[in-house]
Amino acid sequence: MIIPQFSLHVGMAVPVGKFGTTNNIHTSLLDYCVPFQIFADNLGISNQVGIGAAKTGISGSMKLHAPVYENGNSIIGIPFIINVIYNGIADSEKQSYKSIIEPAISEVFNEEYGINAFQFNFTDYSSYWNFSLMVGIDYTYYISKPFALFAESTIGLNVIHVTPIKMQNRLGGTYIPQYSVFSMKELNFNYTTKANFTYEIGGGILLFDHLSVGVFYTGISPIQLSFDIDPANAFGEEPFLSQKLQVSNLSIQLGYHF
């Protein structure tokens, strides 16, 4: 009898390719990872795929395996998958933010308003959340009754959410007569949530019908990230647009099959 099976999976997500690349030599804002490359569109290079500087994170998924064909030790099925992957920003990139961007932004405001009332420090850094809904095909082959090998391939829709970058002015702003009351206690970079195509391939071993160990590669087609700055007039009225980001992770997951 062919019975649908539900399973839960959790493991680590290792960023690969440009998503995990970090540039440790920063000479301009374009040398940083995609969330902070704010002038790419203005310079006409926004069609390039930028680096992500992501670090190893966490992956989790819920799967419904619906068998459609069984022949001896072989089973072919259709998996329905809800996938969540979280990656933070590399510590080396955070350090560059603090050592280079913090004093640069503070200097810009102090020079603009002619008074030393701005000392910006990062309070929150960007991180990447990816939520996917996928469907595909899988194949299971039982070596013996307790043990089986499986492989699967799925495609679907992914939604990426990049958490805001937040800065706080430790000096609390100031009063400048010609501008009335001017106070800038916080400076936030808020990213637009985007949806895009995703795919996943992987395989592993099923143990005792209830446990599994699998390795999965998840790829997401390049996404053009955009963001707004709060307060909106912090750098004038010019729009900002980051480069494209291509997300790819290699996940090692442990699963429990009900």
Buried (B, 14 or more C-beta within 10 A) or exposed (E): EEEEBEBBBBBEBBBBBBBBBBBEEBEEBBBBBBBBBBBBBEEEEBEEBBBBBBBBBBBBBEBBBBBEEEEEEEBEBBBBBBBBBBBBBBEEBBEBBEEBBBEEBBEBBBEEBEBEBBBBBBEEBBBBBBBBBBEBEBBBBBEEEEEBEBBBBBEBEBBBBBBBBBBBBEBEBBEBEEEEEBEBEBBBBBBBEBEBBBBBBBBBEBBEEEEBBBEBEBBBEBBBBBBEBBEEEBBEEEEBBBBBBBBBBBBBBEBEBE
